[in-house]
Amino acid sequence: MTNVRRTGPVFLRHIPDDAHLFKPLPHPTGLYPYRLNILDVLNHERERLAEEMSFHMIGDTGSVRHSAFQSLIATAMTRQAQADALTNERPAFLFHLGDIVYNHGEAREYAKQFFVPYEAYPGPIFAVAGNHDGDINPDSELIYQSLDAFMDVFCDTYPRKIIFGNGSKRLSMIQPNVYWALETPIAHFIGLYANVTKHGTITADQRDWFIEELRYADSLRPDRAVIVCIHHAPYSADTNHGSSPAMIAFLESAFKTAGVKPDVVFSGHVHNYQRFTKAYEDGTQLPYVVAGAGGYADLHPVAPIGDSRVEDVHPTIHQVRLENYCDDRYGFLKITIEKQEQGLQLVGEYYTLAQDAITREGTEAALFERFVVPLGRMAYSYC
């Protein structure tokens, strides 16, 4: 092994077949095509969100094992949102990329792993479910179905207090389904659910819905960005999960059938930060961003060059470049979409906490990198 910096994603050499772990999806709580308009949640923000919209993104915040960074990351985002409260850059909401509660999505864990850490966060919280959110504890004395608690917290029919929220003031969210779309004046979010298998499984019904949602979102361009959110990372360079052949095949097939590509793909699952660019033959350059360092007890390292546990994703088949990564600190994203004369622009900022933040009171999050995506055009920059 060497210390040469890795420049591309990897596949694990040994990927077990865990298809038997697949869990049936819960019934939708809303009507097809499963869209939620953000103005039904933030109706007083209409004018501001039409010109510029900021929001937080994070994944893998839960941890059944002790992790002080669960609350430290939540506090850092809360402080940032409160500090920006008097500016147009204040985050309007938090979009969670899954794995909110470990290890088996149990209702009894939501108070400790979600409601208490995020009680003071000033905005609404939306989410896609992760594999741990949908898993079932085989040793539980309480019989429950996959995603029961997630649906109660995030896919309710109207906002209300959660009985297992330990007295939290945060009300349930009203997402219409476990896969769903968030409509905003400046962006269209498409949220997918890839079940509980290690590298993800998408049902045929969800694939059909996704293709139609891509086409609908494309009809809104150039006035809205098209953002895909999925827990399982399609591309990764880590040694724990690696890239997901299943998710790559699913997305590429759907993009081809729909004749539409999104502007950016966000995911979690891997407990670190990685930013990739995928180049297509038509000149499109699509960013894939992994933001799964939200608080779980263990971070996932990026594979050193020559690591025998992984193999490089073939560059002639998948033209994917690893632009930057951070695998030794916890962190979160702040995304801003703004209207400019030449069109929409997405600005991403990734913030991290120092490893010794546990012992230092009042530690502020530090900017790790900033990247810019000119939406609807062929390239993007970073600094």
C-alpha positions, 0 to 999 in steps of 0.5 A, a space after each residue: 500500500 502507498 499514501 498516494 491519494 485515491 482518485 476514483 471509486 472502488 467495488 468490494 471484491 467480495 459482495 455477499 448475496 443478501 437479497 433474502 433480507 429485502 422487506 416489503 414496503 409500507 403502504 403510501 399515506 398520500 396519493 400518487 404521484 407522492 409529491 409534497 409541496 414545501 409551501 404546505 409546510 413553510 407557507 410563509 417562505 414563498 417569496 424567499 424560496 423562489 429566488 434563493 434557498 438554502 438547506 442542510 443535508 446529512 446522513 447516518 446520524 443515528 448510533 445505538 452505540 455511544 457517539 458524542 458526535 450525534 449531538 455535536 453535529 446536530 448542535 453545530 447545524 442548529 447553531 449555523 441555522 440560528 446564526 443565519 436566521 437574519 439572512 437569506 442564507 438561513 437553511 429553510 430545512 434539513 434533508 436527511 439522507 437516511 439511517 436515522 435510527 440504528 440498528 433496527 428502526 425501532 420506535 423506542 430508539 427515536 427519542 435518544 437518536 433523533 428527537 433529543 439531538 434535533 429538538 432545537 433545530 429550527 426548521 422542518 426535517 424531511 428524510 429518505 429512509 436508510 437500510 437501518 431505518 427499515 430493518 427489524 430487530 429479530 430479538 424484539 419482544 414487540 412485533 412490528 413491520 419494516 419502517 413502522 416508526 419511520 412512517 409515523 415520524 415522517 409519513 404521517 397524514 397530518 402533523 401531530 406529536 409522536 407518542 414515542 418522542 419523549 415529549 418532543 415538540 417536533 411534530 410528525 412530517 407529512 411525506 406521502 410515501 417512503 419514496 416521494 418528491 419534495 416540490 419547492 419553488 426552485 428545486 425538485 427533490 426525488 427521494 428514493 428508498 433502496 430497502 435494507 440490503 447492503 447495496 440496495 434493492 429497488 422495486 419495479 413499481 418504484 422504478 416506474 414511478 422514478 422514471 415518470 418523476 424524472 420526466 416530470 422534473 425535467 419539464 420544470 427546467 430550467 426554473 427548477 433544479 432536479 435533485 435525486 436523494 438515495 441512501 445507498 451510495 452509488 459510488 464510493 471509495 471506502 472499504 466498508 461498502 464500496 460502490 453499489 453495482 445495483 444502484 449504479 445499474 438502477 440509476 443508469 437504466 432509469 436515466 436512459 429510459 426517462 431520457 433525463 439526468 438529474 443535476 446532482 445525486 446525494 446519498 449517505 450509507 457510507 460514513 464519510 464525505 466524498 464528492 465524485 464527478 461522472 462524465 457522460 458521452 453527451 458531455 454531461 458531468 453529474 456530481 455524486 455526493 456522499 454525506 454520511 458522516 452525521 454521527 454514527 460511532 465509526 467512520 469509514 476510511 477511503 481505501 488506500 491504493 493497492 488495498 486487496 479488499 477492493 478493486 478499482 471501478 474500471 475507468 473506461 466503463 465508469 468515467 467517475 472521478 473522486 474530486 475530494 473526500 474527508 474520512 476522518 471527521 464528522 460533518 454536514 452539508 449546507 446547500 444553496 440554490 440561487 437564481 442568477 442571470 445565466 440560470 440556477 446555480 447550486 453552491 455546496 459547502 461541507 462543514 466538519 468538526 475537529 476530532 477533539 471537539 468532544 473535549 472543547 466546549 462551543 466548538 464551531 464547524 469549520 468549512 472543509 470545501 466549497 463547490 459550485 454546480 451551474 445547473 443545466 450546464 455541462 461542468 462545475 467548479 470547486 474551491 
